Amino acid sequence: MSRIGKKPIKISAGVKCLTEDGVVTISGARGSLTLAVRPGVSVEHDAEEIRVKTLKDAKDIDAYSGLLRTLLNNMVIGVSAGFRKSLLIEGVGYRVASNGNILTFNVGYSSPVDYQLPEGVKAVVDGTNKLTLESMDREMLGLTAAKIRRIRQPEPYKGKGIRYDDEYIQRKVGKSGGKK
C-alpha cells in the first residue's frame, strides 16, 4: 500500500463521515461533499479518523488508495475550513469587477470578458486588481482559477496578464535595439 494511503485522516470537530454503497459523504459546517469509491478499496471510519484499506494487492489499486486518501483529506478540510486561491491582474488598465456570480475582466481585449462562476465558488474583489476565490471543493477551486488565468495568461516581457498570487513570472529581455 502507498505510504500516503496508509496514513489515517483526522476528523475535526463538527465533521461527519458516512459510507454506504461505495459512496463516501463528508459533511460539516460549510456543507457536504460526496465521492464515489472504486472497487478494490474500502473506506473505514470511526468518530476520530478515516482509514483507506486496499482489498487487492495490485499496482493500480495501491496508487488509487493514496489518491483516495488525499481526496478524502481535502474533503474534510474543505467542509470545515474551506480553501482559498488568490489571483492578481497586472497591466495598465487591466481590472476585474464582480456582479453577483459574474466576473467582468477588462484585460486588453476590445470588449470586456464575462466569466460565470460555477456553483460553490465565491469571489471577492479587492480593489481592481486582486481576486480571491473561495470554495469548499478544492478541485473545483483549482479548475476555476485555471480557467480565469487562461482568459489572459501572463506574458514574459512585461508580466501583464492574470497570474496566481504566489506565481513567479520569469521575465525575458526584449530586443536590444542596438546599431548593426
C-alpha positions as CSV (number, residue, x, y, z in Angstrom):
1,M,0.0,0.0,0.0
2,S,1.2,3.5,-0.7
3,R,2.7,5.5,2.1
4,I,0.2,8.3,1.8
5,G,-2.7,5.8,1.6
6,K,-1.6,4.2,5.0
7,K,-1.9,7.5,6.9
8,P,-5.2,7.9,8.8
9,I,-7.2,11.1,8.3
10,K,-8.1,13.0,11.5
11,I,-11.7,14.2,11.6
12,S,-12.0,17.6,13.1
13,A,-14.9,18.7,15.4
14,G,-18.2,19.2,13.6
15,V,-17.3,16.9,10.6
16,K,-19.4,13.8,10.0
17,C,-18.5,10.9,7.6
18,L,-21.0,8.5,6.1
19,T,-20.2,5.5,3.9
20,E,-22.7,3.5,2.0
21,D,-22.8,1.5,-1.3
22,G,-19.3,2.7,-2.4
23,V,-20.1,6.4,-1.8
24,V,-18.4,8.5,0.9
25,T,-20.3,11.6,2.1
26,I,-18.5,14.1,4.4
27,S,-20.5,16.9,5.9
28,G,-19.5,19.9,8.1
29,A,-20.2,23.5,8.8
30,R,-19.8,24.7,5.2
31,G,-21.8,21.9,3.5
32,S,-21.3,18.3,2.3
33,L,-19.3,16.7,-0.4
34,T,-19.6,13.2,-1.9
35,L,-17.1,10.9,-3.6
36,A,-17.7,7.5,-5.3
37,V,-15.1,4.9,-4.4
38,R,-13.8,2.4,-7.0
39,P,-13.9,-1.3,-6.3
40,G,-10.8,-2.8,-4.7
41,V,-10.6,-0.1,-2.0
42,S,-12.7,0.3,1.2
43,V,-13.1,3.3,3.5
44,E,-13.5,2.7,7.2
45,H,-14.2,5.4,9.7
46,D,-15.0,6.0,13.4
47,A,-15.6,9.2,15.4
48,E,-11.9,10.3,15.2
49,E,-10.4,9.2,11.9
50,I,-10.9,7.8,8.5
51,R,-8.8,4.9,7.1
52,V,-8.4,3.7,3.5
53,K,-7.8,-0.1,3.1
54,T,-6.9,-1.9,-0.1
55,L,-8.8,-5.2,-0.8
56,K,-6.4,-6.4,-3.5
57,D,-2.6,-6.2,-3.9
58,A,-2.3,-4.6,-7.3
59,K,-0.2,-1.6,-8.5
60,D,-3.2,0.5,-9.8
61,I,-5.2,-0.2,-6.6
62,D,-2.2,0.8,-4.5
63,A,-1.8,4.1,-6.4
64,Y,-5.6,4.8,-6.1
65,S,-5.5,4.3,-2.4
66,G,-3.1,7.2,-2.0
67,L,-5.2,9.4,-4.3
68,L,-8.4,8.5,-2.5
69,R,-6.8,9.3,0.9
70,T,-5.7,12.7,-0.4
71,L,-9.2,13.4,-1.9
72,L,-10.9,12.5,1.4
73,N,-8.5,14.7,3.4
74,N,-9.2,17.6,1.0
75,M,-12.9,17.0,1.6
76,V,-12.5,17.0,5.4
77,I,-10.5,20.3,5.3
78,G,-13.0,21.8,2.8
79,V,-16.2,21.2,4.8
80,S,-14.5,22.5,8.0
81,A,-12.2,25.4,6.9
82,G,-12.5,25.7,3.1
83,F,-9.9,26.7,0.5
84,R,-8.8,30.0,-0.9
85,K,-6.8,31.0,-4.0
86,S,-5.8,34.5,-5.0
87,L,-5.2,35.9,-8.5
88,L,-3.5,39.2,-9.5
89,I,-4.5,41.1,-12.6
90,E,-1.4,43.1,-13.8
91,G,-1.3,45.6,-16.6
92,V,-2.2,49.2,-17.4
93,G,-6.0,49.4,-17.5
94,Y,-6.4,45.8,-16.5
95,R,-9.1,45.3,-13.9
96,V,-11.8,43.0,-12.6
97,A,-15.3,43.7,-11.4
98,S,-17.8,41.5,-9.7
99,N,-21.6,41.5,-10.3
100,G,-23.0,38.6,-8.3
101,N,-21.8,35.3,-9.9
102,I,-20.4,37.1,-13.0
103,L,-16.9,38.4,-13.1
104,T,-16.1,41.0,-15.7
105,F,-12.5,41.3,-16.9
106,N,-11.0,44.2,-18.8
107,V,-7.7,42.8,-19.8
108,G,-6.7,44.4,-23.1
109,Y,-9.3,42.9,-25.5
110,S,-11.6,45.1,-27.5
111,S,-14.5,44.3,-25.2
112,P,-14.8,43.0,-21.6
113,V,-14.8,39.3,-20.9
114,D,-17.5,38.0,-18.7
115,Y,-17.0,34.8,-16.7
116,Q,-19.8,32.9,-14.9
117,L,-18.6,31.4,-11.6
118,P,-19.6,27.8,-11.0
119,E,-21.9,26.9,-8.1
120,G,-19.9,26.5,-4.9
121,V,-17.2,29.1,-5.7
122,K,-17.4,32.6,-4.3
123,A,-15.2,35.5,-5.5
124,V,-14.1,38.6,-3.6
125,V,-12.6,41.5,-5.5
126,D,-10.0,43.6,-3.5
127,G,-9.6,46.9,-5.3
128,T,-9.5,46.4,-9.0
129,N,-6.6,44.1,-9.5
130,K,-6.8,41.3,-6.8
131,L,-9.3,38.5,-7.0
132,T,-9.7,35.9,-4.2
133,L,-11.7,32.7,-4.9
134,E,-13.1,30.6,-2.0
135,S,-14.7,27.2,-2.1
136,M,-15.0,24.0,0.0
137,D,-14.2,21.9,-3.1
138,R,-10.5,22.1,-3.8
139,E,-10.8,20.5,-7.2
140,M,-13.5,23.0,-8.4
141,L,-11.5,25.9,-7.0
142,G,-8.3,25.0,-8.8
143,L,-10.2,24.4,-12.1
144,T,-12.0,27.7,-11.8
145,A,-8.7,29.6,-11.1
146,A,-7.0,27.9,-14.0
147,K,-9.9,28.9,-16.4
148,I,-9.8,32.5,-15.2
149,R,-6.0,32.6,-15.6
150,R,-6.5,31.3,-19.2
151,I,-8.5,34.4,-20.1
152,R,-5.2,36.4,-20.3
153,Q,-2.1,34.4,-19.4
154,P,0.8,36.4,-18.1
155,E,3.3,37.3,-20.8
156,P,7.1,37.1,-20.1
157,Y,8.2,40.6,-21.3
158,K,6.2,43.0,-19.1
159,G,4.4,40.5,-16.9
160,K,0.9,41.7,-18.0
161,G,-2.0,39.3,-17.5
162,I,-3.7,37.2,-14.9
163,R,-1.5,35.2,-12.6
164,Y,-1.7,33.4,-9.2
165,D,-0.7,35.4,-6.2
166,D,2.3,33.1,-5.4
167,E,3.3,32.6,-9.0
168,Y,6.7,34.0,-10.3
169,I,6.9,35.0,-13.9
170,Q,10.4,34.8,-15.2
171,R,11.0,37.9,-17.3
172,K,12.7,37.9,-20.7
173,V,14.9,40.6,-22.1
174,G,13.4,42.5,-25.0
175,K,15.1,43.5,-28.2
176,S,18.4,45.2,-27.7
177,G,17.8,47.9,-30.3
178,G,21.5,48.5,-30.9
179,K,23.2,49.5,-34.1
180,K,24.1,46.9,-36.7
